[in-house]
C-alpha cells in the first residue's frame, strides 16, 4: 500500500518561510480543495512543506493562487495549551506545481522610463515553471541593451538556396 495524495486547490493564506532551530526551511499553509459534486463547498487542508519545496512555495505562490500538491498524509498527536491530547492530519508536500495560466505582469510602471527590471529569481536547478524547455536567455549587448529581434531584420539578411532538387526535404 502507498500513502500518496495529489490535491489541487487555492492557497488560503500568504506562505511564510520559517526555519527550525537547526536551520531547516519549513512552511505550513492551508489550501481550499473544491468538492467535485457540491458546488461552492471546499475542504480546507493543512499542507507542510520542507526544505527546497518550502522555499519554492514561498517564492512563487501567493494567497488565492491555484496549486497542485503531491505528497503524503501524515497524522501526529500533540498536547494543546490546556493539556488535552489532540490529533493533527496534514499533507506533507513532496512536490508543489503550478496550475492554470502563466502569470501576467500585473504591475505597470508608474511613468514612462521609470520601470526598473525585476530582480533575478533563481529557481531550483532544472526547474521550468511554465514548460518552456530549452529557451535560451535573451542576448544582451555589452551596454546591457537587448539584442534586436529577428523580426527587425530585413529580407537581405536571408538567402534562397538555389539547388536543382525537386523541393523535397532531405528527411
C-alpha positions in Angstrom: 0.0 0.0 0.0 1.1 3.5 -0.7 0.4 6.8 1.1 0.2 9.2 -1.7 -2.2 12.1 -2.4 -2.5 14.6 -5.2 -4.7 17.7 -4.5 -5.5 20.8 -6.4 -6.7 23.9 -4.6 -6.3 27.5 -3.8 -3.8 28.8 -1.3 -5.9 30.4 1.6 -3.1 32.4 3.1 0.3 34.0 2.3 3.0 31.5 2.8 5.6 32.4 5.4 9.1 30.7 5.3 10.3 29.7 8.8 13.3 27.7 10.0 13.7 25.0 12.6 16.3 25.5 15.3 18.8 23.7 13.2 18.1 26.0 10.1 15.9 23.7 8.0 13.4 25.7 5.9 9.7 24.9 6.6 6.3 26.4 5.8 2.7 25.5 6.8 -0.2 26.7 4.7 -3.8 25.8 4.1 -5.4 25.1 0.7 -9.1 25.1 -0.2 -9.8 22.0 -2.3 -13.2 22.2 -4.0 -15.5 19.2 -3.8 -16.4 17.5 -7.0 -20.2 17.2 -6.6 -21.1 20.0 -4.2 -21.0 23.5 -5.7 -19.4 26.2 -3.5 -18.1 23.7 -1.0 -14.5 23.1 -0.2 -12.3 21.2 2.2 -9.6 23.2 3.9 -6.5 21.1 4.3 -3.2 21.8 6.1 0.0 21.4 4.0 3.5 21.3 5.3 6.5 21.8 3.0 10.1 21.3 3.9 13.5 22.5 2.5 13.6 23.4 -1.2 9.8 22.7 -1.6 9.1 25.2 1.2 11.4 27.8 -0.4 9.8 27.2 -3.8 6.3 27.6 -2.3 7.1 30.8 -0.5 8.8 32.3 -3.5 6.3 31.6 -6.3 2.9 31.4 -4.7 0.6 33.9 -3.0 -2.8 33.8 -1.4 -5.6 32.8 -3.8 -3.3 31.1 -6.4 -4.1 27.6 -7.7 -1.6 25.0 -6.9 -1.2 21.2 -7.1 0.2 19.4 -4.1 1.8 15.9 -4.5 2.6 14.3 -1.2 1.5 12.1 1.6 -0.9 12.2 4.5 0.6 12.4 8.0 -1.0 12.3 11.4 0.5 13.4 14.6 -0.6 13.8 18.2 0.2 16.7 20.5 -1.0 18.3 23.7 -2.8 21.7 23.4 -2.3 24.5 25.9 -4.9 23.0 28.2 -3.1 19.7 28.3 -5.6 17.8 26.1 -4.3 15.3 23.6 -5.1 16.4 20.1 -4.6 14.8 16.6 -3.5 16.7 13.5 -3.8 15.5 10.0 -1.5 17.2 7.4 -0.4 16.8 3.9 3.4 16.6 3.7 4.2 18.1 0.3 6.9 16.3 -1.7 6.2 18.5 -4.8 4.3 21.7 -5.5 3.2 22.5 -9.0 1.6 25.5 -10.8 -1.9 25.1 -12.0 -3.6 27.4 -14.6 -2.4 30.1 -16.9 1.0 31.6 -16.9 1.1 34.7 -14.6 0.8 38.0 -16.3 2.9 41.1 -15.3 0.2 42.8 -13.2 2.3 45.8 -12.1 2.7 48.6 -14.7 5.4 51.2 -14.4 4.1 54.5 -12.8 5.6 56.7 -15.5 7.4 56.2 -18.8 11.1 55.5 -18.3 10.8 54.7 -14.6 10.5 50.9 -15.0 13.3 49.0 -13.4 13.7 45.3 -14.2 12.6 42.8 -11.5 15.5 41.3 -9.5 16.6 38.0 -10.8 14.9 34.9 -9.4 16.9 31.7 -9.2 14.7 28.6 -9.2 16.0 25.2 -8.3 18.3 23.5 -10.8 16.3 22.1 -13.8 13.1 23.9 -12.7 11.0 25.2 -15.6 7.8 26.8 -14.1 6.0 27.3 -17.4 7.1 24.3 -19.5 9.4 26.3 -21.8 12.2 23.9 -22.3 15.5 24.8 -23.8 14.7 28.5 -24.1 18.0 30.4 -24.3 18.3 33.6 -22.2 18.0 36.9 -24.2 21.2 38.1 -25.7 22.5 41.4 -24.4 24.9 43.8 -25.8 27.8 45.0 -23.6 25.9 48.1 -22.8 23.1 46.0 -21.3 20.6 46.6 -24.1 18.7 43.8 -25.6 19.8 42.4 -28.9 17.4 43.2 -31.8 14.9 40.5 -32.5 14.8 38.5 -35.8 11.6 40.3 -36.7 13.5 43.6 -37.0 15.8 42.2 -39.8 15.3 42.7 -43.5 14.9 40.2 -46.4 18.6 40.9 -47.2 19.6 39.0 -44.0 18.4 35.7 -45.6 19.2 33.9 -48.9 17.3 31.5 -51.0 19.1 28.3 -51.8 19.2 27.6 -55.5 19.7 23.9 -55.8 18.5 21.7 -58.6 16.4 19.3 -56.4 12.7 18.9 -56.7 11.9 20.8 -53.4 11.6 17.7 -51.2 13.0 18.0 -47.8 16.0 15.7 -47.1 14.3 13.8 -44.3 
